[in-house]
């Protein structure tokens, strides 16, 4: 019988671990699906991994990995893919904002032959308006670059074993899992779900964290910001030509005005654009440096199997 491995990235989720394991387990067992749960503790500093260890001793279908420090959700997901043993693999949030019942629907579609089943948000739940605007801008840009709608996507998805192996074969260290499942291709479909409210604990995402996440994923997945630098340069050149022609015409017509203010503004605009462009190129150079070093995506300090 086929087995489903459910990867559950967790960072300081001690209040959710037991309920999450129970809820997902009961849902899958009730549907007659053979499964195992893999909690990936992303350097949690609370009792997250200790609780996972306790649950693992009582139920061998529950396992866990503890990182040596916080490496981020992307690293946690790929660690789960590395350690997963199932014929298909699903990723779900530990706070159960991704409804476990949808896992059953995803699994049935996989049984029908689909190799990637994407979870699509029909409702995002309660969010700060500014946060919603920021997400809309980010996913709008990414969607236009990838020629596919990422606005309502999430990390909640189910992958066939061949898709998992294809993603693990990718050499880069900086990844964007949400977009890579689209990029990889394969036979895919989607299911919709409503984002539920958290059962316990608080979200670990801050606005600054989301900004870093957006910048990291944009630069790891696309060269669009570098192309934007070129476009910006062309626009400035056109602007300079227009202003230059206007200045010469005014000069020959003897109506040239005092240009001190204009010069200062031009210097500020061009200087700002240059600094932004250098920052973008510097960020890509930093990414190249990180890739060349070849450090692992994550370091595992403990696993539940160590206790066996």
DRENBAGU-809816 format. One record per residue (C-alpha): residue in three letters; x, y, z. Coordinates in Angstrom, 3 decimals. Layout:
[doke ALA, [X, Y, Z]] ...
//
This chain:
[doke UNK, [0.000, 0.000, 0.000]] [doke UNK, [1.258, 3.495, -0.859]] [doke UNK, [2.390, 5.758, 1.958]] [doke UNK, [2.006, 9.516, 2.376]] [doke UNK, [4.699, 11.406, 4.281]] [doke UNK, [3.477, 14.702, 5.725]] [doke UNK, [6.238, 17.261, 6.293]] [doke UNK, [5.461, 19.791, 9.025]] [doke UNK, [7.966, 22.680, 9.341]] [doke UNK, [7.896, 23.915, 12.940]] [doke UNK, [9.546, 26.820, 14.701]] [doke UNK, [8.720, 27.276, 18.393]] [doke UNK, [5.366, 25.532, 17.988]] [doke UNK, [5.217, 23.706, 21.322]] [doke UNK, [1.573, 24.733, 21.777]] [doke UNK, [0.536, 23.162, 18.475]] [doke UNK, [2.568, 19.956, 18.093]] [doke UNK, [0.312, 17.513, 19.927]] [doke UNK, [-2.941, 18.821, 18.472]] [doke UNK, [-1.456, 18.938, 14.968]] [doke UNK, [-0.196, 15.346, 15.151]] [doke UNK, [-3.529, 14.148, 16.530]] [doke UNK, [-5.675, 16.038, 14.031]] [doke UNK, [-3.681, 15.029, 10.953]] [doke UNK, [-3.337, 11.453, 12.160]] [doke UNK, [-7.056, 11.034, 12.820]] [doke UNK, [-7.925, 12.630, 9.465]] [doke UNK, [-5.660, 10.358, 7.433]] [doke UNK, [-6.462, 7.207, 9.420]] [doke UNK, [-10.168, 7.887, 9.036]] [doke UNK, [-9.676, 8.058, 5.270]] [doke UNK, [-7.736, 4.765, 5.232]] [doke UNK, [-4.472, 6.412, 4.150]] [doke UNK, [-1.168, 4.953, 5.315]] [doke UNK, [1.018, 7.818, 6.504]] [doke UNK, [3.867, 9.078, 8.607]] [doke UNK, [4.404, 12.554, 10.017]] [doke UNK, [7.761, 14.311, 9.892]] [doke UNK, [8.130, 17.405, 12.060]] [doke UNK, [11.105, 19.581, 11.107]] [doke UNK, [12.053, 21.772, 14.059]] [doke UNK, [13.822, 24.764, 12.540]] [doke UNK, [16.160, 25.458, 15.464]] [doke UNK, [13.275, 25.786, 17.926]] [doke UNK, [14.309, 27.098, 21.344]] [doke UNK, [11.194, 25.921, 23.197]] [doke UNK, [9.945, 22.367, 23.850]] [doke UNK, [8.927, 21.704, 20.232]] [doke UNK, [11.370, 18.881, 19.548]] [doke UNK, [11.035, 17.375, 23.031]] [doke UNK, [7.299, 17.006, 22.446]] [doke UNK, [7.940, 15.451, 19.032]] [doke UNK, [10.319, 12.953, 20.666]] [doke UNK, [7.680, 12.037, 23.237]] [doke UNK, [5.050, 11.512, 20.533]] [doke UNK, [7.505, 9.478, 18.459]] [doke UNK, [8.067, 7.024, 21.310]] [doke UNK, [4.322, 6.453, 21.557]] [doke UNK, [3.681, 6.310, 17.794]] [doke UNK, [6.374, 5.244, 15.323]] [doke UNK, [4.501, 6.977, 12.509]] [doke UNK, [5.653, 10.270, 14.024]] [doke UNK, [9.244, 11.394, 13.532]] [doke UNK, [11.225, 14.582, 13.808]] [doke UNK, [14.367, 16.482, 12.905]] [doke UNK, [15.985, 19.226, 14.955]] [doke UNK, [18.216, 21.800, 13.233]] [doke UNK, [21.334, 23.087, 14.966]] [doke UNK, [19.957, 26.615, 14.521]] [doke UNK, [17.250, 28.452, 12.626]] [doke UNK, [17.855, 28.005, 8.876]] [doke UNK, [14.454, 29.183, 7.631]] [doke UNK, [11.311, 27.556, 6.303]] [doke UNK, [12.765, 26.779, 2.872]] [doke UNK, [15.561, 24.765, 4.482]] [doke UNK, [13.031, 22.995, 6.722]] [doke UNK, [10.929, 21.981, 3.726]] [doke UNK, [13.914, 20.618, 1.805]] [doke UNK, [15.150, 18.771, 4.875]] [doke UNK, [11.731, 17.153, 5.046]] [doke UNK, [11.977, 16.186, 1.381]] [doke UNK, [15.426, 14.693, 2.060]] [doke UNK, [14.187, 12.571, 4.959]] [doke UNK, [10.722, 11.681, 3.621]] [doke UNK, [10.196, 8.013, 2.753]] [doke UNK, [6.650, 8.092, 1.370]] [doke UNK, [5.539, 7.375, -2.177]] [doke UNK, [4.119, 10.885, -2.115]] [doke UNK, [4.949, 13.821, 0.133]] [doke UNK, [2.819, 16.684, 1.408]] [doke UNK, [3.880, 19.899, 3.139]] [doke UNK, [1.550, 21.509, 5.673]] [doke UNK, [1.914, 24.281, 8.263]] [doke UNK, [2.113, 23.280, 11.909]] [doke UNK, [-0.521, 25.810, 13.000]] [doke UNK, [-3.224, 23.992, 10.963]] [doke UNK, [-4.095, 27.077, 8.957]] [doke UNK, [-3.820, 24.592, 6.117]] [doke UNK, [-6.837, 22.291, 6.736]] [doke UNK, [-5.792, 18.629, 7.208]] [doke UNK, [-8.994, 17.430, 5.527]] [doke UNK, [-7.640, 18.826, 2.254]] [doke UNK, [-4.780, 16.316, 2.476]] [doke UNK, [-7.302, 13.555, 1.765]] [doke UNK, [-8.526, 15.351, -1.353]] [doke UNK, [-4.920, 15.863, -2.486]] [doke UNK, [-4.098, 12.191, -1.928]] [doke UNK, [-7.105, 11.027, -3.949]] [doke UNK, [-6.017, 13.224, -6.848]] [doke UNK, [-2.525, 11.742, -6.595]] [doke UNK, [-4.079, 8.275, -6.795]] [doke UNK, [-5.748, 9.414, -10.028]] [doke UNK, [-2.313, 10.060, -11.521]] [doke UNK, [-1.547, 13.695, -10.723]] [doke UNK, [2.066, 14.261, -9.696]] [doke UNK, [1.759, 17.762, -8.224]] [doke UNK, [-1.321, 18.878, -6.306]] [doke UNK, [-1.221, 22.561, -5.398]] [doke UNK, [-3.138, 24.065, -2.497]] [doke UNK, [-4.778, 27.312, -3.670]] [doke UNK, [-6.197, 29.788, -1.151]] [doke UNK, [-9.809, 30.700, -1.808]] [doke UNK, [-9.718, 32.986, 1.225]] [doke UNK, [-6.574, 34.284, 2.948]] [doke UNK, [-8.217, 34.663, 6.345]] [doke UNK, [-7.781, 37.709, 8.559]] [doke UNK, [-4.687, 39.697, 7.624]] [doke UNK, [-3.392, 43.204, 8.128]] [doke UNK, [-4.403, 45.356, 5.093]] [doke UNK, [-0.807, 46.534, 4.664]] [doke UNK, [0.380, 42.914, 4.741]] [doke UNK, [-2.216, 41.958, 2.118]] [doke UNK, [-1.051, 44.810, -0.114]] [doke UNK, [2.595, 43.781, 0.245]] [doke UNK, [1.750, 40.143, -0.603]] [doke UNK, [-0.318, 41.226, -3.603]] [doke UNK, [2.586, 43.290, -4.964]] [doke UNK, [5.158, 40.537, -4.399]] [doke UNK, [3.090, 37.731, -5.899]] [doke UNK, [1.933, 39.990, -8.720]] [doke UNK, [5.558, 40.569, -9.722]] [doke UNK, [6.461, 36.884, -9.380]] [doke UNK, [3.367, 35.805, -11.320]] [doke UNK, [4.155, 38.122, -14.209]] [doke UNK, [7.720, 36.854, -14.328]] [doke UNK, [6.740, 33.173, -14.236]] [doke UNK, [3.646, 33.500, -16.447]] [doke UNK, [1.502, 31.778, -13.821]] [doke UNK, [-0.672, 32.898, -10.916]] [doke UNK, [1.181, 32.682, -7.610]] [doke UNK, [-1.027, 35.149, -5.736]] [doke UNK, [-3.080, 32.543, -3.899]] [doke UNK, [-0.549, 29.733, -3.764]] [doke UNK, [1.099, 28.399, -0.624]] [doke UNK, [3.610, 25.808, 0.519]] [doke UNK, [0.624, 23.514, 1.106]] [doke UNK, [0.978, 20.925, -1.636]] [doke UNK, [1.442, 17.239, -2.377]] [doke UNK, [4.218, 15.888, -4.596]] [doke UNK, [4.836, 12.508, -6.168]] [doke UNK, [8.107, 10.793, -5.310]] [doke UNK, [9.565, 11.534, -8.782]] [doke UNK, [8.884, 15.254, -8.277]] [doke UNK, [10.585, 15.152, -4.880]] [doke UNK, [13.655, 13.523, -6.400]] [doke UNK, [13.724, 16.114, -9.187]] [doke UNK, [13.685, 18.981, -6.674]] [doke UNK, [16.363, 17.360, -4.534]] [doke UNK, [18.596, 17.046, -7.592]] [doke UNK, [18.645, 20.827, -8.035]] [doke UNK, [22.127, 22.088, -7.088]] [doke UNK, [21.246, 25.551, -5.769]] [doke UNK, [21.200, 26.257, -2.030]] [doke UNK, [18.816, 29.226, -2.164]] [doke UNK, [15.428, 27.900, -3.196]] [doke UNK, [11.815, 29.039, -3.526]] [doke UNK, [9.799, 25.859, -2.983]] [doke UNK, [6.444, 27.467, -3.739]] [doke UNK, [7.540, 28.441, -7.245]] [doke UNK, [9.803, 25.459, -7.953]] [doke UNK, [6.873, 23.040, -7.932]] [doke UNK, [5.397, 25.086, -10.800]] [doke UNK, [8.733, 25.375, -12.573]] [doke UNK, [9.402, 21.621, -12.396]] [doke UNK, [6.378, 20.856, -14.532]] [doke UNK, [4.878, 17.337, -14.250]] [doke UNK, [1.179, 16.533, -14.364]] [doke UNK, [-0.442, 18.933, -11.942]] [doke UNK, [-3.784, 20.052, -10.597]] [doke UNK, [-5.007, 22.129, -7.685]] [doke UNK, [-7.452, 22.156, -4.796]] [doke UNK, [-8.850, 25.211, -3.032]] [doke UNK, [-9.003, 25.790, 0.704]] [doke UNK, [-9.880, 28.501, 3.182]] [doke UNK, [-7.088, 29.626, 5.497]] [doke UNK, [-8.145, 28.745, 9.039]] [doke UNK, [-7.333, 30.726, 12.147]] [doke UNK, [-4.434, 29.608, 14.302]] [doke UNK, [-5.418, 27.191, 17.055]] [doke UNK, [-2.633, 28.323, 19.397]] [doke UNK, [0.534, 30.408, 19.492]] [doke UNK, [1.462, 33.408, 17.395]] [doke UNK, [2.688, 33.760, 13.843]] [doke UNK, [6.489, 33.825, 13.591]] [doke UNK, [6.383, 36.133, 10.575]] [doke UNK, [7.229, 39.795, 11.134]] [doke UNK, [7.000, 42.446, 8.426]] [doke UNK, [10.803, 42.665, 8.196]] [doke UNK, [10.936, 38.882, 7.928]] [doke UNK, [8.430, 38.935, 5.089]] [doke UNK, [10.435, 41.611, 3.260]] [doke UNK, [13.602, 39.524, 3.574]] [doke UNK, [11.662, 36.453, 2.422]] [doke UNK, [10.373, 38.308, -0.635]] [doke UNK, [13.798, 39.679, -1.590]] [doke UNK, [15.480, 36.321, -1.013]] [doke UNK, [12.978, 34.380, -3.104]] [doke UNK, [12.866, 36.947, -5.886]] [doke UNK, [16.633, 37.002, -6.329]] [doke UNK, [17.010, 33.236, -5.915]] [doke UNK, [14.429, 32.445, -8.570]] [doke UNK, [14.645, 35.200, -11.192]] [doke UNK, [17.048, 37.728, -12.703]] [doke UNK, [14.254, 40.270, -13.176]] [doke UNK, [15.761, 42.841, -10.748]] [doke UNK, [18.950, 42.854, -12.849]] [doke UNK, [16.897, 43.412, -15.979]] [doke UNK, [15.095, 46.213, -14.164]] [doke UNK, [18.468, 47.924, -13.639]] [doke UNK, [18.972, 47.943, -17.415]] [doke UNK, [15.470, 49.312, -18.007]] [doke UNK, [16.066, 52.003, -15.393]] [doke UNK, [19.296, 52.967, -17.155]] [doke UNK, [17.486, 53.271, -20.498]] [doke UNK, [14.762, 55.435, -18.960]] [doke UNK, [17.334, 57.725, -17.356]] [doke UNK, [19.172, 58.015, -20.663]] [doke UNK, [15.945, 58.987, -22.466]] [doke UNK, [15.148, 61.477, -19.710]] [doke UNK, [18.654, 62.934, -19.996]] [doke UNK, [18.357, 63.276, -23.780]] [doke UNK, [15.000, 65.058, -23.509]] [doke UNK, [16.328, 67.376, -20.820]] [doke UNK, [19.502, 67.970, -22.832]] [doke UNK, [17.552, 68.940, -25.945]] [doke UNK, [15.333, 71.271, -23.918]] [doke UNK, [18.372, 72.883, -22.312]] [doke UNK, [20.073, 73.483, -25.687]] [doke UNK, [16.929, 74.928, -27.228]] [doke UNK, [16.492, 77.313, -24.307]] [doke UNK, [20.158, 78.277, -24.520]] [doke UNK, [20.019, 79.196, -28.202]] [doke UNK, [16.783, 81.078, -27.625]] [doke UNK, [18.491, 83.003, -24.833]] [doke UNK, [15.872, 81.951, -22.298]] [doke UNK, [18.031, 79.574, -20.293]] [doke UNK, [17.057, 79.686, -16.620]] [doke UNK, [19.182, 79.327, -13.537]] [doke UNK, [20.044, 75.647, -13.504]] [doke UNK, [21.435, 75.148, -10.003]] [doke UNK, [18.246, 73.570, -8.631]] [doke UNK, [17.889, 71.387, -11.718]] [doke UNK, [21.475, 70.158, -11.413]] [doke UNK, [21.005, 69.275, -7.737]] [doke UNK, [17.801, 67.357, -8.459]] [doke UNK, [19.412, 65.479, -11.333]] [doke UNK, [22.381, 64.545, -9.188]] [doke UNK, [20.091, 63.278, -6.427]] [doke UNK, [17.904, 61.263, -8.831]] [doke UNK, [20.780, 59.742, -10.777]] [doke UNK, [22.811, 59.123, -7.616]] [doke UNK, [19.857, 57.369, -5.969]] [doke UNK, [19.280, 55.201, -9.034]] [doke UNK, [22.965, 54.277, -9.163]] [doke UNK, [22.996, 53.278, -5.475]] [doke UNK, [19.843, 51.163, -5.906]] [doke UNK, [21.336, 49.491, -8.970]] [doke UNK, [24.588, 48.780, -7.140]] [doke UNK, [22.585, 47.354, -4.245]] [doke UNK, [20.703, 44.987, -6.545]] [doke UNK, [23.881, 43.829, -8.266]] [doke UNK, [25.602, 43.498, -4.896]] [doke UNK, [22.785, 41.273, -3.650]] [doke UNK, [23.196, 38.972, -6.650]] [doke UNK, [26.956, 38.880, -6.095]] [doke UNK, [26.307, 37.884, -2.488]] [doke UNK, [24.029, 35.092, -3.710]] [doke UNK, [26.706, 33.868, -6.102]] [doke UNK, [29.211, 33.930, -3.227]] [doke UNK, [26.849, 31.851, -1.069]] [doke UNK, [26.342, 29.316, -3.839]] [doke UNK, [30.070, 29.043, -4.604]] [doke UNK, [30.851, 28.288, -0.949]] [doke UNK, [28.606, 25.248, -1.247]] [doke UNK, [27.511, 25.185, 2.384]] [doke UNK, [24.593, 22.830, 3.135]] [doke UNK, [21.044, 24.167, 3.258]] [doke UNK, [20.756, 23.018, 6.875]] [doke UNK, [22.530, 21.128, 9.665]] [doke UNK, [20.671, 18.490, 11.677]] [doke UNK, [21.642, 18.249, 15.330]] [doke UNK, [19.184, 15.510, 16.428]] [doke UNK, [16.522, 13.229, 15.020]] [doke UNK, [13.935, 11.086, 16.772]] [doke UNK, [15.623, 7.986, 15.352]] [doke UNK, [18.650, 8.800, 17.518]] [doke UNK, [16.609, 7.715, 20.515]] [doke UNK, [15.877, 4.255, 19.093]] 
//
